[in-house]
Amino acid sequence: MTDLLVRLYDLPEFEAEAKVRAAGVVVRRALAPERQIVLDWVAGHFSAGWRSEGAVAFGHLPVTIWIAVRNGEMLGFACHDATAKGFFGPTGVDEAMRGQGIGEALLIATLKGMREAGYSYAVIGGVGPIEFYRRRLEVFEIPGSTPGIYGGMLRPKAKSE
Ligand SMILES: CC(C)(COP(=O)(O)OP(=O)(O)OC[C@H]1O[C@@H](n2cnc3c(N)ncnc32)[C@H](O)[C@@H]1OP(=O)(O)O)[C@@H](O)C(=O)NCCC(=O)NCCS
């Protein structure tokens, strides 16, 4: 797990935006009234930790969490400014819906949101699948960023009873 640096001022064109739109998937900033539904989805599909980061993203106005939706069903999400200012993530797509461009469409929508918020660079924090980011973006691994800000973080333990 390392952090990546991405330039926001010359983001490339992404094919995924049009591709997912044509498939009826809407990628948009979440609305405050959707907070409970979105956070429950994040916890159910991913983790309590990501739910907590999503809750911080809902604490900003405008909120800093984007969602992918089709026919009233949530398919994925992406956040920024959840654990640190200028950080992209976490992000995730429903396992059954991966490989269709939804992750990329969420990534570009959120990075554009960061640019509009005034950032020139984004840090993609604690990256798992580096290749996903390298596919479309020129990313730079930040030396010494493992374990980065997540070092020493409390993690859930199994109950002893
Ligand atoms: C990473 C994730 C969000 C990608 O979502 P997705 O909707 O499957 O991604 P896309 O369909 O937009 O993929 C875009 C491109 O990246 C590639 N890609 C997607 N996930 C990848 C991965 N884990 N490793 C390498 N390449 C990946 C795709 O093959 C595609 O390339 P192509 O267009 O050349 O075929 C999704 O796999 C996920 O939710 N993973 C679990 C959570 C996670 O790891 N989040 C990131 C934390 S840093």
The ligand as a MOL file (V3000), in Angstrom:
LIG
                    3D

  0  0  0     0  0            999 V3000
M  V30 BEGIN CTAB
M  V30 COUNTS 48 50 0 0 0
M  V30 BEGIN ATOM
M  V30 1 C -10.8640 -0.8870 -8.3080 0
M  V30 2 C -12.3440 -0.8860 -8.7000 0
M  V30 3 C -13.0300 0.3260 -8.0580 0
M  V30 4 C -12.4100 -0.7470 -10.2370 0
M  V30 5 O -13.7790 -0.6790 -10.6190 0
M  V30 6 P -14.2770 -1.2130 -12.0390 0
M  V30 7 O -15.6430 -0.6850 -12.2520 0
M  V30 8 O -14.0900 -2.6830 -12.1400 0
M  V30 9 O -13.2100 -0.5260 -12.9870 0
M  V30 10 P -13.3740 -0.2100 -14.5400 0
M  V30 11 O -14.3030 -1.1980 -15.1560 0
M  V30 12 O -13.6740 1.2270 -14.7110 0
M  V30 13 O -11.8930 -0.5000 -15.0400 0
M  V30 14 C -11.1200 0.4510 -15.7510 0
M  V30 15 C -9.8620 -0.2240 -16.2170 0
M  V30 16 O -9.0590 -0.6150 -15.1080 0
M  V30 17 C -8.8560 -2.0260 -15.1320 0
M  V30 18 N -8.9520 -2.5160 -13.7460 0
M  V30 19 C -10.0410 -2.4710 -12.9640 0
M  V30 20 N -9.7590 -2.9910 -11.7590 0
M  V30 21 C -8.4630 -3.3770 -11.7930 0
M  V30 22 C -7.6060 -3.9770 -10.8530 0
M  V30 23 N -8.0360 -4.3100 -9.6240 0
M  V30 24 N -6.3150 -4.2120 -11.2090 0
M  V30 25 C -5.8900 -3.8890 -12.4610 0
M  V30 26 N -6.6750 -3.3100 -13.3990 0
M  V30 27 C -7.9410 -3.0560 -13.0720 0
M  V30 28 C -9.9520 -2.5840 -15.9980 0
M  V30 29 O -9.5470 -3.8140 -16.5960 0
M  V30 30 C -10.1380 -1.4820 -17.0120 0
M  V30 31 O -9.1480 -1.5500 -17.9940 0
M  V30 32 P -9.5300 -1.6490 -19.5730 0
M  V30 33 O -10.5270 -0.5510 -19.8320 0
M  V30 34 O -8.2330 -1.4490 -20.2400 0
M  V30 35 O -10.1500 -3.0010 -19.7060 0
M  V30 36 C -13.0620 -2.1990 -8.3150 0
M  V30 37 O -12.3290 -3.2910 -8.8300 0
M  V30 38 C -13.2370 -2.3940 -6.8110 0
M  V30 39 O -14.2480 -1.9780 -6.2340 0
M  V30 40 N -12.2590 -3.0390 -6.1620 0
M  V30 41 C -12.3530 -3.3160 -4.7160 0
M  V30 42 C -12.1290 -2.0620 -3.9140 0
M  V30 43 C -10.7780 -1.4060 -4.2290 0
M  V30 44 O -9.7420 -2.0670 -4.3460 0
M  V30 45 N -10.8160 -0.0660 -4.3220 0
M  V30 46 C -9.6370 0.7300 -4.6200 0
M  V30 47 C -8.9380 1.0640 -3.3360 0
M  V30 48 S -7.4380 2.0240 -3.6700 0
M  V30 END ATOM
M  V30 BEGIN BOND
M  V30 1 1 1 2
M  V30 2 1 2 3
M  V30 3 1 2 4
M  V30 4 1 2 36
M  V30 5 1 4 5
M  V30 6 1 5 6
M  V30 7 2 6 7
M  V30 8 1 6 8
M  V30 9 1 6 9
M  V30 10 1 9 10
M  V30 11 2 10 11
M  V30 12 1 10 12
M  V30 13 1 10 13
M  V30 14 1 13 14
M  V30 15 1 14 15
M  V30 16 1 15 16
M  V30 17 1 15 30
M  V30 18 1 16 17
M  V30 19 1 17 18
M  V30 20 1 17 28
M  V30 21 1 18 19
M  V30 22 1 18 27
M  V30 23 2 19 20
M  V30 24 1 20 21
M  V30 25 1 21 22
M  V30 26 2 21 27
M  V30 27 1 22 23
M  V30 28 2 22 24
M  V30 29 1 24 25
M  V30 30 2 25 26
M  V30 31 1 26 27
M  V30 32 1 28 29
M  V30 33 1 28 30
M  V30 34 1 30 31
M  V30 35 1 31 32
M  V30 36 2 32 33
M  V30 37 1 32 34
M  V30 38 1 32 35
M  V30 39 1 36 37
M  V30 40 1 36 38
M  V30 41 2 38 39
M  V30 42 1 38 40
M  V30 43 1 40 41
M  V30 44 1 41 42
M  V30 45 1 42 43
M  V30 46 2 43 44
M  V30 47 1 43 45
M  V30 48 1 45 46
M  V30 49 1 46 47
M  V30 50 1 47 48
M  V30 END BOND
M  V30 END CTAB
M  END
